[in-house]
Amino acid sequence: MNLAHQAIAAAVLSLAAAGAHAQTQAPAPSRLYAEIGLTAVNLEITSNGAKLKANPTGLSAVLGYQVHPNVAIEGFLGLASTREPLEFNGTPVGLNAKIDSAAGFFVKPSVMVSNNVELFARLGYLRTKITVSSAAGSTSDSDTGTAYGLGANLYLTKSSYVQTNWTSYYKESGVKSQGLTLAYGMRF
């Protein structure tokens, strides 16, 4: 029997021995967690009094650490947004918008409201890069601003959950970006 098989056998025996004890005392969840999500973004750009809107879809990733049972610190990365047409009153104006990236951090207070439902808020800062393009070319701009949101986790097991959240990612200089996210999370 090689070393890997011995380690697996030892782990199985340890788990079996701990099984009876686990029924009386649940293991504490890990403090480290990660999430991956799909976000439907509402992007609004106000220029010369006209409000242009686009609805790109993007991917997000979060890496968090629970510093207290009710407070976590999170790193956030938003990538891979779709390029969508900007519209004025529902009519395309010949421009497309894309959120190239969003990166930053959040402080996340939370509270368990039942055995498997957790409510939370987020407050932090994100650096967001947005590109507007047309047939003639494109222009990009990035800026840092306050971000905040609310959400809920539904725990499937002690270490995995599904999440829904609403977040305001950016609201500065005539640009507003907010979205609804559906995510899957896992504690390590």
C-alpha positions in Angstrom: 0.0 0.0 0.0 1.6 3.3 -1.0 1.7 6.5 1.1 -1.3 8.1 -0.6 -3.5 5.0 0.1 -2.4 4.9 3.7 -3.2 8.6 4.1 -6.7 8.1 2.6 -7.3 5.0 4.8 -6.2 7.0 7.9 -8.5 9.9 7.0 -11.5 7.5 6.5 -10.8 5.8 9.9 -10.5 9.2 11.5 -13.8 10.4 10.0 -15.6 7.2 11.0 -14.3 7.6 14.6 -15.3 11.2 14.7 -18.8 10.4 13.3 -20.4 9.7 16.6 -18.8 12.8 18.2 -20.0 14.9 15.2 -23.6 14.1 16.0 -23.3 15.8 19.4 -21.0 18.7 18.3 -21.0 20.2 14.8 -17.6 21.3 13.4 -17.0 25.1 13.3 -17.2 26.4 9.8 -14.0 27.6 8.2 -13.2 31.3 8.3 -12.0 31.4 4.7 -14.5 31.3 1.8 -14.8 32.0 -1.9 -17.7 32.9 -4.2 -18.2 33.0 -7.9 -21.2 34.8 -9.3 -23.1 36.0 -12.4 -24.3 39.6 -12.3 -26.9 41.4 -14.3 -25.6 45.0 -14.3 -27.6 48.2 -14.8 -25.2 50.8 -16.2 -26.3 54.4 -16.5 -24.1 57.2 -18.0 -25.4 60.8 -17.8 -23.9 63.0 -20.5 -25.1 66.6 -21.4 -28.4 66.0 -19.5 -29.1 62.7 -21.4 -29.2 59.4 -19.5 -27.8 56.5 -21.5 -28.4 53.0 -20.2 -26.9 49.5 -20.9 -27.4 46.1 -19.2 -24.2 44.1 -19.4 -23.7 40.8 -17.7 -20.6 40.0 -15.8 -18.7 37.4 -13.7 -17.5 38.2 -10.2 -15.3 36.5 -7.7 -15.0 37.1 -3.9 -12.4 35.8 -1.5 -13.4 36.4 2.1 -12.1 35.9 5.6 -14.4 35.8 8.7 -12.6 38.0 11.3 -15.6 37.7 13.7 -18.7 35.5 13.6 -20.6 38.6 12.3 -17.9 40.4 10.3 -15.9 39.4 7.3 -13.3 41.2 5.1 -13.7 40.5 1.3 -11.6 41.0 -1.8 -13.7 41.5 -4.9 -12.9 41.1 -8.6 -15.4 41.6 -11.4 -14.4 40.5 -14.9 -15.7 39.4 -18.2 -18.6 41.8 -18.7 -20.5 41.6 -22.0 -20.5 44.6 -24.4 -24.0 46.0 -24.7 -25.6 48.8 -26.7 -26.2 52.1 -24.9 -29.8 53.3 -25.3 -31.5 56.6 -24.8 -35.2 56.1 -23.9 -35.0 52.6 -25.3 -33.4 53.5 -28.6 -29.8 52.5 -29.4 -27.5 55.5 -29.9 -24.7 53.7 -31.8 -22.4 53.3 -28.7 -21.6 50.1 -26.7 -20.6 49.9 -23.1 -18.6 47.3 -21.2 -17.4 47.1 -17.6 -13.8 46.0 -18.2 -13.1 45.3 -14.5 -13.9 46.1 -10.9 -11.6 45.3 -8.1 -11.5 46.3 -4.4 -12.6 45.2 -1.0 -15.6 45.1 1.3 -16.3 44.9 5.0 -19.3 42.5 5.4 -21.4 42.5 8.6 -23.8 39.6 8.7 -26.4 37.8 10.9 -27.8 34.3 10.9 -31.6 34.5 10.9 -32.2 30.8 10.9 -30.0 27.6 10.8 -29.4 28.0 7.1 -30.2 31.6 6.2 -27.7 34.5 6.6 -28.4 38.2 5.8 -25.6 40.6 5.1 -24.5 44.1 4.1 -21.4 45.2 2.3 -19.5 48.4 2.4 -16.2 49.1 0.6 -14.3 50.7 -2.2 -13.9 49.5 -5.8 -11.8 50.6 -8.7 -14.0 50.3 -11.8 -12.9 50.5 -15.5 -15.6 51.2 -18.1 -15.1 51.3 -21.9 -17.5 53.0 -24.3 -17.0 52.2 -28.0 -18.4 52.9 -31.4 -17.5 52.1 -35.0 -15.1 55.1 -34.9 -13.1 53.9 -31.8 -13.4 53.6 -28.0 -12.6 55.4 -24.8 -12.0 54.0 -21.4 -12.1 55.5 -18.0 -11.5 54.2 -14.5 -12.1 55.6 -11.1 -12.4 54.5 -7.4 -15.6 55.0 -5.4 -17.6 53.7 -2.5 -19.6 50.5 -3.1 -22.3 49.0 -1.0 -24.9 46.3 -1.0 -27.3 43.8 0.7 -27.8 40.1 0.3 -28.6 36.7 1.6 -26.9 33.3 1.8 -28.9 30.1 1.8 -26.6 27.3 3.2 -26.9 24.0 1.4 -24.4 22.4 3.7 -22.2 23.7 6.5 -19.6 24.6 3.9 -21.5 25.6 0.7 -24.3 28.1 -0.1 -26.1 29.9 -2.8 -26.3 33.7 -2.6 -28.3 36.5 -4.0 -27.2 40.2 -3.6 -27.8 43.7 -4.9 -24.7 45.9 -5.0 -24.1 49.5 -6.0 -20.6 49.1 -7.6 -20.0 52.7 -8.7 -21.7 56.0 -8.5 -19.4 58.9 -9.5 -19.1 61.6 -12.2 -22.4 60.9 -14.0 -21.8 57.1 -14.1 -23.9 54.6 -12.0 -23.3 50.9 -12.0 -25.4 48.5 -9.9 -26.5 44.9 -10.2 -28.2 41.8 -9.0 -25.9 38.7 -8.5 -26.6 35.0 -8.1 -23.5 33.3 -6.7 -22.3 30.0 -5.3 -20.0 30.1 -2.3 -17.8 27.6 -0.4 -16.0 27.7 2.9 -12.5 26.0 2.9 
